[in-house]
Amino acid sequence: MTMVRFPLMVAMAIAVSVSGFNSTSARADDGHTHAAGHDHEAMMKAEKKIEQSLSSLSADDQKLVKAQRFCPVMTYDRLGAMGTPLKLVIEGKPVFVCCKACVDEANAGVAKTVKTVEKLRDSTETLAKLPMGDRAAIEAQKYCAVANTSFLGSMGVPIKLDIDGKPVYLCCGGCTKKAQANPAATLAKAEELKKAGTIEGHDHADHSGHQH
């Protein structure tokens, strides 16, 4: 790992890896709760539940779901965590959503939906090469702490910062300078993004307030 030197005060707050990231503590990734402290057994249980939900799909559709991985409407939610995903065809392309409540929104913004699915697939392909614990930690944050609409993994392996002992992820090296300029704000944004994943929920009573 290559470390970047900073003035003493900043160096005490932030250590930066510019070549990728190290292993981080495993997080549960069940599509709804991304809380620290969940162990490997819990992660395996969540994955088994998802596999069962996907089992009723054709082999080809299962491959498509695993390539997309997340719902394009409720982007923190794993496909399969809410039961069998629903398949839509938008602009001639297969798109999967996590539940019926997402169908109308996916169809209402076809261009956005297709673009989101493409980015999710790019992210999934990149993050699939990482250890499960690292992948879960990145997916818990979901978006870059600087470019907040950029899916982590969609622009290559995320950059990892360590701020006050907490992992923070960026979509690319181009965001490092801004992140380094205000470590406290960068950490706060990362924590906000992770919190969004835990409270996004799935009552789906109202999607209108969802920013992603």
Sine and cosine of phi, psi and omega as CSV:
sin_phi,cos_phi,sin_psi,cos_psi,sin_omega,cos_omega
0.00,0.00,0.74,-0.67,0.02,-1.00
-1.00,-0.07,0.83,-0.56,-0.03,-1.00
-0.97,-0.22,0.63,-0.78,0.02,-1.00
-0.99,-0.16,0.76,-0.65,-0.02,-1.00
-0.99,0.13,0.62,-0.79,0.00,-1.00
-0.76,-0.65,0.26,-0.97,0.19,-0.98
-0.81,0.59,0.41,-0.91,-0.14,-0.99
-0.78,0.63,-0.73,0.68,-0.07,-1.00
-0.90,0.44,-0.65,0.76,-0.01,-1.00
-0.96,0.27,-0.62,0.78,-0.02,-1.00
-0.87,0.49,-0.51,0.86,0.03,-1.00
-0.94,0.33,-0.37,0.93,-0.07,-1.00
-0.99,-0.13,-0.47,0.88,-0.17,-0.98
-0.55,-0.83,0.70,-0.71,0.12,-0.99
-0.83,-0.55,0.71,-0.71,-0.17,-0.99
-0.87,-0.49,0.73,-0.68,0.16,-0.99
-0.97,-0.23,0.85,-0.53,-0.05,-1.00
-0.98,-0.18,0.03,1.00,-0.06,-1.00
-0.92,-0.38,0.18,0.98,-0.02,-1.00
0.69,-0.72,-0.74,-0.67,0.00,-1.00
-0.37,-0.93,0.32,-0.95,0.05,-1.00
-1.00,-0.10,0.11,-0.99,0.04,-1.00
-0.90,0.44,0.67,-0.74,0.02,-1.00
-0.87,-0.49,0.19,-0.98,0.00,-1.00
-0.87,0.49,0.65,-0.76,-0.02,-1.00
-0.92,0.38,0.60,-0.80,0.06,-1.00
-0.82,-0.58,0.50,-0.86,0.11,-0.99
-0.95,0.33,0.60,-0.80,0.01,-1.00
-0.71,-0.70,0.97,0.25,-0.05,-1.00
-0.99,-0.16,0.17,0.98,0.03,-1.00
1.00,-0.02,-0.19,0.98,-0.04,-1.00
-0.75,-0.66,-0.69,0.73,-0.06,-1.00
-0.89,-0.45,0.83,-0.56,-0.01,-1.00
-0.89,-0.46,0.81,0.58,-0.08,-1.00
-1.00,0.00,0.63,-0.78,0.07,-1.00
-0.92,0.40,0.46,-0.89,0.07,-1.00
0.98,-0.21,-0.23,0.97,0.08,-1.00
-0.96,0.29,0.70,-0.72,-0.11,-0.99
-1.00,-0.09,0.02,-1.00,-0.03,-1.00
-0.86,0.51,-0.61,0.79,-0.01,-1.00
-0.88,0.47,-0.66,0.76,0.02,-1.00
-0.91,0.41,-0.63,0.78,0.02,-1.00
-0.90,0.44,-0.67,0.74,0.01,-1.00
-0.91,0.43,-0.61,0.79,0.02,-1.00
-0.90,0.43,-0.67,0.74,0.02,-1.00
-0.90,0.43,-0.66,0.75,0.00,-1.00
-0.91,0.42,-0.62,0.79,0.02,-1.00
-0.90,0.44,-0.65,0.76,0.02,-1.00
-0.88,0.47,-0.67,0.75,0.01,-1.00
-0.91,0.41,-0.68,0.73,0.02,-1.00
-0.86,0.52,-0.64,0.77,0.02,-1.00
-0.90,0.43,-0.63,0.78,0.02,-1.00
-0.91,0.41,-0.53,0.84,-0.03,-1.00
-1.00,0.09,-0.21,0.98,-0.13,-0.99
-0.89,0.45,-0.40,0.92,-0.01,-1.00
-0.99,0.14,-0.15,0.99,0.03,-1.00
-0.99,0.12,0.35,-0.94,0.08,-1.00
-0.92,0.40,0.31,-0.95,0.00,-1.00
-0.86,0.51,-0.64,0.77,0.00,-1.00
-0.91,0.41,-0.66,0.75,0.00,-1.00
-0.93,0.36,-0.57,0.82,0.06,-1.00
-0.88,0.48,-0.65,0.76,0.03,-1.00
-0.90,0.44,-0.66,0.75,0.01,-1.00
-0.91,0.41,-0.66,0.75,0.02,-1.00
-0.90,0.44,-0.69,0.72,-0.02,-1.00
-0.93,0.37,-0.48,0.88,0.05,-1.00
-0.96,0.27,-0.54,0.84,0.02,-1.00
-0.99,0.10,-0.72,0.70,0.13,-0.99
0.96,0.28,-0.70,0.71,-0.05,-1.00
-0.85,-0.52,0.39,-0.92,0.05,-1.00
-0.95,0.32,0.68,-0.73,0.01,-1.00
-0.97,0.23,-0.18,0.98,0.04,-1.00
-0.99,-0.12,-0.85,0.52,0.09,-1.00
-0.99,-0.15,1.00,0.07,-0.29,-0.96
-0.95,0.32,-0.22,0.98,0.07,-1.00
-1.00,0.05,-0.15,0.99,-0.15,-0.99
-1.00,-0.07,0.85,-0.52,0.02,-1.00
-0.92,0.40,0.70,-0.72,0.12,-0.99
-0.91,0.40,0.80,-0.61,-0.03,-1.00
0.97,-0.24,-0.34,0.94,0.00,-1.00
-0.95,0.31,-0.38,0.92,0.01,-1.00
-0.95,-0.30,0.35,0.94,-0.08,-1.00
0.97,-0.25,-0.14,-0.99,-0.05,-1.00
-0.88,0.47,0.82,-0.58,0.01,-1.00
-0.89,0.45,0.43,-0.90,0.03,-1.00
-0.99,-0.17,0.69,-0.72,-0.03,-1.00
-0.99,-0.13,0.78,-0.62,0.09,-1.00
-0.88,-0.48,0.36,-0.93,0.14,-0.99
-0.88,-0.48,0.93,-0.37,-0.06,-1.00
-0.85,-0.53,0.83,-0.55,-0.07,-1.00
0.79,0.61,0.63,0.78,0.04,-1.00
0.97,0.25,0.14,0.99,-0.05,-1.00
-0.88,-0.47,0.63,-0.78,0.03,-1.00
-0.95,0.31,0.73,-0.68,0.00,-1.00
-0.71,-0.70,0.70,-0.71,0.02,-1.00
-0.92,-0.39,0.68,-0.73,0.09,-1.00
-0.87,-0.49,0.35,-0.94,-0.13,-0.99
-0.97,0.25,-0.45,0.89,-0.05,-1.00
-0.28,-0.96,0.12,-0.99,-0.05,-1.00
-0.87,0.50,-0.55,0.84,-0.05,-1.00
-0.90,0.44,-0.31,0.95,-0.02,-1.00
-1.00,-0.07,-0.16,0.99,-0.11,-0.99
-0.88,0.47,-0.77,0.64,-0.06,-1.00
-0.87,0.49,-0.69,0.72,-0.02,-1.00
-0.92,0.40,-0.62,0.79,0.03,-1.00
-0.90,0.44,-0.64,0.76,0.00,-1.00
-0.97,0.24,-0.42,0.91,-0.04,-1.00
-0.96,0.29,-0.53,0.85,-0.01,-1.00
-0.85,-0.52,0.94,0.35,-0.17,-0.99
-0.85,0.52,-0.70,0.72,-0.04,-1.00
-0.89,0.45,-0.70,0.71,0.01,-1.00
-0.90,0.45,-0.68,0.74,-0.02,-1.00
-0.88,0.48,-0.74,0.67,-0.01,-1.00
-0.89,0.45,-0.67,0.74,0.01,-1.00
-0.90,0.44,-0.65,0.76,0.02,-1.00
-0.90,0.44,-0.67,0.74,0.02,-1.00
-0.89,0.46,-0.65,0.76,0.03,-1.00
-0.88,0.48,-0.68,0.74,0.01,-1.00
-0.93,0.37,-0.61,0.79,0.04,-1.00
-0.89,0.45,-0.63,0.78,0.02,-1.00
-0.92,0.38,-0.64,0.76,0.05,-1.00
-0.89,0.46,-0.70,0.72,0.00,-1.00
-0.89,0.46,-0.72,0.70,-0.01,-1.00
-0.87,0.50,-0.68,0.73,-0.01,-1.00
-0.88,0.47,-0.65,0.76,0.00,-1.00
-0.94,0.33,-0.75,0.66,-0.11,-0.99
-0.95,0.30,-0.35,0.94,0.01,-1.00
-0.89,0.45,-0.35,0.94,-0.02,-1.00
-0.99,0.12,-0.12,0.99,-0.08,-1.00
-0.99,-0.12,0.37,-0.93,0.11,-0.99
-0.87,0.50,0.47,-0.88,-0.10,-1.00
-0.84,0.54,-0.66,0.76,-0.02,-1.00
-0.89,0.46,-0.67,0.74,0.04,-1.00
-0.91,0.42,-0.69,0.72,-0.02,-1.00
-0.88,0.48,-0.69,0.72,-0.02,-1.00
-0.90,0.44,-0.63,0.77,0.01,-1.00
-0.91,0.42,-0.65,0.76,0.02,-1.00
-0.93,0.37,-0.69,0.73,0.00,-1.00
-0.93,0.37,-0.41,0.91,0.06,-1.00
-0.92,0.39,-0.60,0.80,0.05,-1.00
-0.99,0.15,-0.62,0.79,0.12,-0.99
0.96,0.29,-0.79,0.61,-0.06,-1.00
-0.92,-0.40,0.41,-0.91,0.06,-1.00
-0.87,0.49,0.64,-0.77,0.00,-1.00
-0.96,0.30,-0.17,0.98,0.06,-1.00
-0.94,-0.35,-0.85,0.53,0.05,-1.00
-1.00,-0.02,1.00,0.05,-0.25,-0.97
-0.94,0.35,-0.12,0.99,0.06,-1.00
-0.97,-0.26,0.08,1.00,-0.04,-1.00
-1.00,-0.10,0.87,-0.49,0.03,-1.00
-0.91,0.42,0.74,-0.67,0.09,-1.00
-0.90,0.43,0.78,-0.63,-0.03,-1.00
0.98,-0.18,-0.31,0.95,-0.03,-1.00
-0.97,0.22,-0.22,0.98,0.01,-1.00
-0.85,-0.53,0.45,0.89,-0.03,-1.00
0.97,-0.26,-0.04,-1.00,-0.03,-1.00
-0.87,0.49,0.80,-0.60,-0.02,-1.00
-0.87,0.49,0.45,-0.89,0.12,-0.99
-1.00,0.03,0.71,-0.70,0.00,-1.00
-0.96,-0.28,0.76,-0.65,0.16,-0.99
-0.94,-0.34,0.47,-0.88,0.13,-0.99
-0.89,-0.45,0.94,-0.34,-0.04,-1.00
-0.87,-0.50,0.87,-0.50,-0.05,-1.00
0.79,0.61,0.60,0.80,0.04,-1.00
0.98,0.20,0.15,0.99,-0.01,-1.00
-0.90,-0.44,0.68,-0.73,0.02,-1.00
-0.96,0.26,0.71,-0.70,0.05,-1.00
-0.76,-0.65,0.70,-0.72,-0.09,-1.00
-0.90,-0.43,0.60,-0.80,0.05,-1.00
-0.86,-0.51,0.45,-0.89,-0.06,-1.00
-0.96,0.28,-0.48,0.88,-0.06,-1.00
-0.29,-0.96,0.19,-0.98,-0.01,-1.00
-0.89,0.46,-0.41,0.91,-0.01,-1.00
-0.90,0.43,-0.29,0.96,-0.02,-1.00
-1.00,-0.08,-0.11,0.99,-0.11,-0.99
-0.90,0.45,-0.70,0.71,-0.07,-1.00
-0.85,0.52,-0.72,0.69,-0.01,-1.00
-0.92,0.40,-0.63,0.78,0.02,-1.00
-0.90,0.44,-0.64,0.76,-0.01,-1.00
-0.94,0.35,-0.47,0.88,-0.06,-1.00
-0.91,0.42,-0.50,0.87,0.00,-1.00
-0.58,-0.82,0.98,0.20,-0.05,-1.00
-0.83,0.56,-0.64,0.77,-0.03,-1.00
-0.88,0.47,-0.69,0.72,0.01,-1.00
-0.92,0.39,-0.60,0.80,0.02,-1.00
-0.90,0.44,-0.71,0.70,0.03,-1.00
-0.89,0.45,-0.68,0.74,-0.01,-1.00
-0.87,0.49,-0.65,0.76,0.00,-1.00
-0.92,0.39,-0.66,0.76,0.03,-1.00
-0.88,0.48,-0.67,0.74,0.02,-1.00
-0.91,0.41,-0.60,0.80,0.04,-1.00
-0.90,0.44,-0.66,0.75,0.01,-1.00
-0.90,0.43,-0.66,0.75,0.02,-1.00
-0.92,0.40,-0.62,0.78,0.02,-1.00
-0.90,0.43,-0.61,0.79,0.02,-1.00
-0.85,0.53,-0.60,0.80,0.02,-1.00
-0.93,0.37,-0.55,0.84,-0.03,-1.00
-0.99,0.17,-0.42,0.91,-0.05,-1.00
-0.96,-0.28,-0.07,1.00,-0.01,-1.00
-0.83,0.56,-0.64,0.77,0.14,-0.99
0.89,0.45,-0.10,-1.00,0.00,-1.00
-0.53,-0.85,0.54,0.84,0.17,-0.98
-0.94,0.33,-0.51,0.86,-0.02,-1.00
0.82,0.57,0.48,0.88,0.02,-1.00
-0.90,0.44,-0.53,0.85,0.00,-1.00
-0.40,-0.92,0.93,-0.38,0.04,-1.00
-1.00,0.07,-0.14,0.99,-0.17,-0.98
-0.90,0.45,-0.42,0.91,-0.02,-1.00
-1.00,0.02,0.02,1.00,-0.05,-1.00
-0.98,0.19,0.82,-0.57,-0.12,-0.99
-1.00,0.09,-0.34,0.94,-0.12,-0.99
-1.00,-0.09,0.00,0.00,0.00,0.00
